[in-house]
Every structure is written in C-alpha cells, then in structure tokens.
Amino acid sequence: MIKPQLFNARLVLIGATLLIAVTPPARSEVGVGARPIKGAEVIFDGTRKMLDDKWTYWEGPRFSSSLPIKWKIVDDPVDKGSVVVTDDPAAAGGKYGTADVVTKKKYRDFRLHIEFFIVKTGGNSGVYLQNRYEIQVLDGDKTKHGMGAVINETESPYHAYNGVGKWNSYDINFRAARFEDGKRSETAMVSMFFNGIKVHKNQTINQVWGGPNSGIDGGNDGGKGITDAPGGLKLQCEGHEVLYRNIWIKELDLEKPNTDFKK
C-alpha cells in the first residue's frame, strides 16, 4: 500500500513533468526566425506590397535603375513564404549604388532584425545603417571587409556565419552620431548578434566607407564628414543573388553611448 505522503509526492512530480513537457521554451529575441519585439515595426514581410509601400531606390550619384523596384519577390528556398532577391539588371557586374533600395522612413537610434540568404559562393550585398554605415554581407571574406564586419572598423566574425544556402540573421542595436553646435561630438555606435552570437559590443563607427556611391556622407571629406541627419535602412544590390526576409525595426532613444543588449 502506498503511503498518502508518497502518493502525493508522486502526483506533484508527475504534474511538474507534464508542465515542463507542455510549456513552450522561451522565445529568443535574436537569431534566425526571431519575431518582432514589442513596439517594433515590420518593414519587410516577404510581400511585393510591403516592398513597394515601405521601400524605394536610393538615388545616389550612380543610380541607374527606375521605379517600380526591379528586385524580385520569390519563394523562400527553405521555409514557407516569400522573400526578396537583390536582382536588378542595373547592378550587373557588381555596380553598387546603381540599384540599392532604402526605406522611405528615416531613423536615428534603433533596434534592427534582418535575415539574409546567400545563394552562391562569393555572394555579396550589404546592410547599411542610416544609409551610411555598412554591416557587410559577403561570403568567403574573413577580413575587415568581410562577412559580418562593421566594414573596415572590425574583423569579420566569420565563425558565426551559417554559410551559403542557409538563412543568417543580424540583430543590431544602433546609436546615431551626436552633434553639438553643428559638429560631431560622439561617433555612431553599434552592438550586434550574428545568428544569436554576440559579435560586436559598443563598436564605434568613425566614417562612411566606399565613397559617394556607398551612401549618405560617403562623398563628404572622404567619408569623415558625417552630417546630423537621420537615414533609412539600405540594402545593397551588387549583382549577386542574395535574399532577404523578416526585417523589423524598433525606434529607440539611446541617451547614453551604450548599445549593448541581451538575448
């Protein structure tokens, strides 16, 4: 005969086991598949409508495409749904700046989530914060110009890259440059998770790299003439098959120069 105390203890244990079994795991706010956090705005959901409603071309000095946006909406090669591919004839041969797309809305401080998929070896694109500062998307490059680098400011955190034919994600906290009396008093700053791995923490960004065809202020004093103006999120078209999906952003007001954040 089972004693009442032992019987009750077994019921508690069984109940706890069932609770663990049916309680879903806590949802991570970073990494591939991360859902928008509270207060975030979805700026690309895989549809042509959202691409046309929220994005346009960046009409920089090298721009040579035309609206409507020529990038194509295609089926997700891995999961259900649709995605956008950086496919624009104007950028054939790697002519960046000819057909890059940028959000119509401009941002200062923000939290960003974006996912990308490189179809072929050597695939090249780029995620531009404020249409100024590039977080590189470039398969095969492990240098300061390579995958996941705050371009020319950090080494590539290539160890976090999932590789060609797989989805990858950047989760970014960005703080815009600060100005006093019209002069830059604090540089821009960024922290980033790459596929759920923290790879950059409070990294300062000193200038725009790549010249006038790369983005806002690229032609000002060799990219060092940063101006006090918000900018859109830009995706670069380099004539390669790079896919994007699940892009959301939350505007922030980071009073202190600290962009670090946790999962």
Secondary structure, 3 states (H helix, E strand, C coil): CCCHHHHHHHHHHHHHHHHHHHCCCCCCCCCCCCCCCCCCEEEECCCHHHHHHHEEECCCCCCCCCCCCCCEEEECCCCCCEEEECCCHHHCCCCCCCCCEEECCCECEEEEEEEEEECCCCCEEEEEECCCEEEEEECCCCCCCCCCCECCCCCCCHHHCCCCCCEEEEEEEEECCEEECCEEEECEEEEEEECCEEEEEEEEECCCCCCCCCCCCCCCHHHCCCCCCCECCEECCCCCCEEEEEEEEEEECCCCCCCCCCC
